[in-house]
Amino acid sequence: MDDDRTRCGWATSAPEYVRYHDEEWGTPLYGDDALFERLSLEAFQSGLSWITILRKRPAFRAAFAGFAIDAVAEFGDEDEARLMADAGIVRNRAKIAAAVRNARAAQQLPEGLSVLLWSFAPAGPRARPATLDDVPATSPESVAMAKELKRRGFAFVGPTTAYALMQATGMVDDHVADCFRAGAGG
């Protein structure tokens, strides 16, 4: 980029990555609908590049009623057909069905999605990754989160997806040591 700030290596190849890294990734995020969006997008990303999801994010928001849990939980067969025909999003029947299932599961959480997800955030200080090679793909907390989400009826939320969610929403801070955002916490 044009500025002299040092960023995590993954964040420099496209303007969308720079913006996402600088403004969102690793910033603590709360709220059931906001976290439902991020959980859904992480699931849609599985097997794809994150830049694909970032570029399709506005279309995802439009297609999924702004990721309002109560609205998505009401989606039926006609909505699934509409989503499968929407070239603006990732048209994967299993992932679409998982988003609807996950909205319904989120409605059943007495504590709410935000409280449940944040209950898995690691307590206390962690070693900051020196390089991208030091950033794990999973953690004991993400394994536990995925297991609990699955137990509560969620789909497409394995330990790697759970860890990516934890990174994206500031539950863990994996900005590398020389990144200007390291330790910023939002």
Buried (B, 14 or more C-beta within 10 A) or exposed (E): EEEEEBBBEEBEEBEBBBBBBBEBBBBEBEEBBBBBBBBBBBBBBBEEEBBEBBEBBEBBBEBBBEBBBEBBBBBEEEBBEEBEEBEBBBEBEEBBBBBBBBBBBBBEBEEBBBEBBBEBBBEEEEEBBEEEEEBEEBBEBBBBBBBBBBEBEBBBBBBBBBBBBBBBBBBBBBBBEEBBBBEEEE
